[in-house]
């Protein structure tokens, strides 16, 4: 939702074409990490890999790795 809100702010209008173009130019931190877009408007962002493990009899998420975009 914040991507859309930032797109509206950047476009300075609610016009859908202008907002779409403004969102495509965004590059910044969002709840899932830094997001930017390629020429085809595909998101470019790192992905966190978690593993579900048992600790003290409870299933918890354990960080495994981060895969960064090229």
C-alpha positions as CSV (number, residue, x, y, z in Angstrom):
1,X,0.0,0.0,0.0
2,X,2.9,2.4,0.8
3,X,4.2,1.9,-2.8
4,X,0.9,3.2,-4.1
5,X,0.8,6.1,-1.6
6,X,4.4,7.0,-2.5
7,X,3.5,6.8,-6.2
8,X,0.5,9.1,-5.8
9,X,2.7,11.6,-3.9
10,X,5.5,11.4,-6.5
11,X,3.0,11.8,-9.4
12,X,1.1,14.7,-7.6
13,X,-2.2,13.3,-8.9
14,X,-4.5,10.3,-8.7
15,X,-4.3,9.7,-12.5
16,X,-3.7,6.0,-12.8
17,X,-1.2,6.3,-15.7
18,X,0.8,9.0,-13.9
19,X,0.8,6.9,-10.6
20,X,1.9,3.8,-12.5
21,X,4.8,5.7,-14.1
22,X,5.8,7.2,-10.7
23,X,5.7,3.8,-8.9
24,X,8.0,2.4,-11.6
25,X,10.6,5.0,-10.7
26,X,10.5,4.4,-6.9
27,X,13.6,3.1,-5.2
28,X,13.4,2.9,-1.4
29,X,12.8,1.0,1.8
30,X,9.5,-0.7,2.4
31,X,8.2,-3.3,4.9
32,X,9.8,-6.2,2.9
33,X,13.1,-4.4,2.2
34,X,14.4,-2.0,-0.4
35,X,12.4,-2.2,-3.6
36,X,13.1,-0.8,-7.1
37,X,11.8,-1.8,-10.5
38,X,13.4,-2.8,-13.8
39,X,12.5,-1.5,-17.3
40,X,9.6,-4.0,-17.5
41,X,8.3,-2.8,-14.1
42,X,9.3,-6.1,-12.3
43,X,10.4,-5.6,-8.7
44,X,14.1,-5.9,-7.9
45,X,14.6,-6.7,-4.3
46,X,16.5,-9.1,-2.0
47,X,14.8,-12.2,-0.7
48,X,15.3,-13.6,2.8
49,X,15.4,-17.3,3.1
50,X,14.1,-18.7,6.4
51,X,14.1,-22.3,7.6
52,X,11.5,-23.7,10.1
53,X,13.4,-25.4,12.9
54,X,12.5,-26.9,16.3
55,X,14.0,-25.1,19.3
56,X,13.0,-26.0,22.8
57,X,10.1,-28.0,21.4
58,X,8.7,-25.1,19.4
59,X,8.8,-24.5,15.7
60,X,10.5,-21.2,14.9
61,X,11.9,-19.4,11.9
62,X,15.7,-19.4,11.5
63,X,17.5,-17.1,9.1
64,X,19.4,-19.0,6.4
65,X,20.5,-16.5,3.8
66,X,19.7,-13.4,1.7
67,X,19.6,-13.6,-2.0
68,X,20.4,-10.2,-3.5
69,X,19.3,-9.1,-7.0
70,X,21.9,-8.7,-9.7
